[in-house]
Amino acid sequence: MQTSCPRCGKEVSEDFIFCPFCGYQKERDEKLSTFDTAKILLGSFFLSPISLYWFFKYYKNPLNKKIAYISLVITFTVFVLGIITAVFYIKSVNSYLENYDL
């Protein structure tokens, strides 16, 4: 079966990973394994800014779009909670230092 290349528009076989005319690599729609899914979700929690990579890597893939958006939500939630925690910590340290007599 033939399909057209999104970059050059020429007809290529669906079995090809690369277009033989322009070299465009087509997206492969592969579902993530359970281990990869767990790795992405845990990485989103513990390494929140770095895990934006996984969102941008998988949000276009229809099989993994849900994981990508869950990763994005976890990333922003952890980031916002970190900022809120830092603000409260700074306020508590400032109030402690104001009450401390030197």
Backbone bond lengths (Angstrom), bond angles and torsions (degrees), N, CA, C in turn:
res aa  C-N    CA-C-N  psi(-1)  N-CA   C-N-CA  omega(-1)  CA-C   N-CA-C  phi
1 M - - - 1.452 - - 1.534 108.25 -
2 Q 1.291 116.36 142.28 1.461 122.55 -176.34 1.533 110.69 -105.55
3 T 1.311 114.77 148.78 1.454 122.31 173.94 1.520 107.79 -140.38
4 S 1.316 117.17 161.05 1.462 118.73 -179.06 1.522 109.88 -96.90
5 C 1.328 115.34 144.94 1.461 122.31 178.55 1.530 108.54 -71.83
6 P 1.357 118.02 132.86 1.464 119.54 179.91 1.529 113.48 -67.57
7 R 1.324 118.20 -21.98 1.457 120.72 -178.13 1.527 111.66 -88.86
8 C 1.337 118.07 -54.53 1.469 119.99 -173.94 1.519 113.32 -100.89
9 G 1.342 117.58 -17.47 1.456 121.07 176.70 1.519 115.26 83.67
10 K 1.316 118.84 1.10 1.468 121.77 -179.56 1.522 109.86 -80.77
11 E 1.328 115.11 154.19 1.460 121.15 -179.17 1.530 110.02 -76.72
12 V 1.337 116.01 128.21 1.459 122.14 176.74 1.520 108.80 -134.67
13 S 1.317 116.26 159.78 1.457 121.28 178.97 1.521 109.43 -71.39
14 E 1.325 116.60 147.02 1.460 120.55 178.85 1.521 111.66 -67.52
15 D 1.339 117.53 -20.11 1.459 121.43 -179.28 1.523 112.66 -74.17
16 F 1.321 117.60 -20.73 1.461 120.72 -178.01 1.525 110.67 -71.53
17 I 1.327 115.05 138.41 1.462 120.09 174.37 1.522 109.30 -87.82
18 F 1.351 115.97 -35.42 1.463 122.15 178.49 1.523 108.94 -114.63
19 C 1.323 116.27 143.89 1.457 121.05 173.71 1.533 107.63 -71.04
20 P 1.335 118.46 127.02 1.467 119.75 -179.01 1.533 112.83 -71.54
21 F 1.321 117.76 -13.05 1.460 120.57 -177.40 1.537 112.66 -93.24
22 C 1.350 116.78 -43.04 1.473 119.00 -176.45 1.526 113.57 -119.25
23 G 1.336 117.98 -10.66 1.458 121.17 177.72 1.514 114.59 86.09
24 Y 1.324 118.22 7.11 1.463 121.64 -179.48 1.533 109.73 -63.55
25 Q 1.335 116.54 131.13 1.464 120.67 177.15 1.510 108.52 -93.02
26 K 1.318 116.74 120.58 1.461 118.91 -179.41 1.522 110.05 -79.64
27 E 1.318 115.12 153.33 1.457 122.01 179.58 1.523 108.73 -69.21
28 R 1.311 115.00 136.22 1.461 119.07 175.45 1.518 107.87 -100.77
29 D 1.309 116.54 127.74 1.458 121.69 -179.30 1.522 108.68 -91.92
30 E 1.328 115.38 84.07 1.454 120.37 178.87 1.525 108.81 -112.48
31 K 1.315 115.35 133.19 1.463 119.96 178.08 1.522 108.32 -75.21
32 L 1.337 115.75 139.28 1.456 121.36 179.52 1.519 110.98 -70.56
33 S 1.330 116.56 147.01 1.457 120.47 175.34 1.531 108.91 -74.04
34 T 1.307 115.71 167.57 1.458 120.61 179.50 1.521 110.59 -63.45
35 F 1.326 117.15 -38.18 1.460 120.90 178.65 1.526 110.76 -63.83
36 D 1.335 117.28 -44.87 1.463 120.51 179.27 1.525 111.41 -64.50
37 T 1.327 116.46 -38.41 1.466 120.40 177.66 1.530 110.63 -62.98
38 A 1.337 116.48 -45.72 1.463 120.43 178.58 1.527 110.48 -63.59
39 K 1.324 116.64 -40.34 1.468 120.71 179.34 1.524 110.57 -61.67
40 I 1.314 117.43 -42.18 1.466 121.35 -179.77 1.527 110.75 -66.80
41 L 1.329 117.27 -44.62 1.466 119.84 -177.34 1.523 111.38 -68.95
42 L 1.322 118.16 -40.62 1.469 120.16 177.27 1.525 110.93 -69.30
43 G 1.320 116.31 -37.89 1.460 119.86 176.39 1.515 111.66 -63.99
44 S 1.320 116.81 -34.93 1.455 120.65 177.58 1.517 111.25 -65.09
45 F 1.321 116.07 -31.47 1.462 119.59 -179.76 1.526 111.47 -79.85
46 F 1.324 117.47 -47.43 1.457 120.67 -173.42 1.529 114.08 -88.50
47 L 1.315 117.77 -26.97 1.467 121.86 -179.32 1.519 109.12 -124.95
48 S 1.323 115.93 58.29 1.462 119.95 -167.71 1.527 115.95 -55.59
49 P 1.315 123.12 -49.26 1.466 118.15 -178.14 1.534 113.22 -67.51
50 I 1.316 115.87 -34.03 1.471 119.45 -178.65 1.520 111.06 -70.37
51 S 1.314 117.52 -28.68 1.458 119.69 -175.19 1.524 113.76 -75.46
52 L 1.321 118.29 -2.69 1.469 119.37 172.52 1.527 110.84 -60.75
53 Y 1.319 115.59 -24.68 1.469 120.47 175.81 1.520 110.30 -54.81
54 W 1.341 117.79 -45.08 1.458 120.46 -177.44 1.523 111.34 -65.98
55 F 1.317 117.15 -35.18 1.465 118.08 176.70 1.523 110.35 -61.42
56 F 1.325 116.85 -50.21 1.454 119.78 -177.58 1.523 112.59 -68.79
57 K 1.326 117.42 -23.52 1.460 120.05 178.25 1.529 111.76 -76.84
58 Y 1.327 117.68 -37.15 1.464 120.65 -170.77 1.517 116.05 -110.64
59 Y 1.319 120.55 -4.89 1.471 118.51 -173.46 1.523 113.50 -70.85
60 K 1.322 118.33 -19.23 1.466 119.94 178.43 1.529 112.87 -87.52
61 N 1.320 116.64 -16.85 1.460 121.34 -178.37 1.522 109.20 -82.15
62 P 1.335 118.51 118.49 1.472 119.68 -175.16 1.528 113.71 -63.10
63 L 1.330 117.92 -26.96 1.459 119.58 -179.89 1.524 112.65 -77.17
64 N 1.321 117.06 -24.27 1.464 120.98 -175.55 1.525 113.03 -117.12
65 K 1.311 117.63 9.64 1.464 121.69 -177.31 1.527 111.56 -60.86
66 K 1.322 117.63 -38.78 1.461 121.37 -178.83 1.534 110.39 -63.62
67 I 1.323 117.43 -44.21 1.462 121.78 178.32 1.524 109.96 -62.31
68 A 1.322 116.98 -40.03 1.466 120.84 -179.14 1.521 110.83 -62.43
69 Y 1.314 117.33 -44.98 1.462 119.76 -178.80 1.530 112.39 -72.70
70 I 1.326 117.67 -33.69 1.467 119.89 174.48 1.524 109.50 -63.56
71 S 1.333 116.08 -42.35 1.471 120.58 177.24 1.523 110.89 -60.24
72 L 1.323 117.45 -41.26 1.460 121.50 178.97 1.527 111.37 -64.03
73 V 1.321 117.18 -43.59 1.470 121.01 -179.98 1.528 110.33 -64.76
74 I 1.331 117.40 -44.55 1.468 120.71 178.19 1.522 110.26 -61.15
75 T 1.328 116.63 -43.15 1.463 121.16 -178.75 1.523 111.22 -59.40
76 F 1.328 116.98 -50.36 1.456 119.60 -178.42 1.525 112.51 -69.43
77 T 1.332 117.61 -34.28 1.458 120.44 177.50 1.520 111.07 -63.89
78 V 1.320 116.60 -46.50 1.468 120.45 179.25 1.525 110.32 -65.03
79 F 1.308 117.03 -38.98 1.465 121.02 179.65 1.533 110.81 -63.52
80 V 1.321 117.37 -45.91 1.467 121.31 179.86 1.523 110.52 -66.76
81 L 1.327 117.79 -41.82 1.464 120.15 178.00 1.528 111.09 -63.91
82 G 1.312 117.66 -35.59 1.465 120.97 176.17 1.515 111.76 -64.07
83 I 1.310 117.00 -41.63 1.468 120.60 178.18 1.524 110.69 -65.76
84 I 1.322 117.28 -43.93 1.468 120.77 179.44 1.528 110.42 -62.69
85 T 1.324 116.79 -42.67 1.464 120.57 177.88 1.516 111.45 -62.03
86 A 1.316 117.33 -42.81 1.469 121.06 179.17 1.525 111.38 -63.11
87 V 1.320 117.47 -41.55 1.465 121.02 179.26 1.523 110.77 -63.06
88 F 1.336 117.78 -45.95 1.463 120.06 179.22 1.527 111.36 -65.89
89 Y 1.320 117.75 -36.46 1.454 120.93 177.95 1.534 110.81 -64.12
90 I 1.308 116.13 -45.40 1.471 120.42 179.36 1.525 110.83 -63.04
91 K 1.330 117.21 -41.32 1.468 120.46 178.00 1.526 111.10 -63.63
92 S 1.323 118.13 -40.82 1.464 119.96 -179.44 1.527 111.15 -68.99
93 V 1.317 117.90 -37.75 1.462 120.41 177.08 1.523 110.13 -66.33
94 N 1.318 117.97 -41.84 1.465 121.02 178.00 1.525 111.62 -62.89
95 S 1.328 118.18 -41.74 1.466 120.04 179.46 1.522 110.26 -68.04
96 Y 1.311 118.29 -35.25 1.466 121.29 176.83 1.519 110.39 -65.37
97 L 1.333 117.40 -43.47 1.462 120.92 -179.00 1.530 112.35 -69.84
98 E 1.324 118.17 -29.29 1.454 121.05 177.30 1.532 111.10 -69.03
99 N 1.320 116.96 -32.76 1.464 121.08 -179.09 1.520 112.91 -87.57
100 Y 1.279 118.32 -5.45 1.459 122.29 -177.21 1.538 109.63 -90.78
101 D 1.320 115.88 124.78 1.463 121.09 179.68 1.516 109.96 -91.80
102 L 1.297 115.36 130.36 1.469 119.55 177.79 1.489 110.48 -98.17
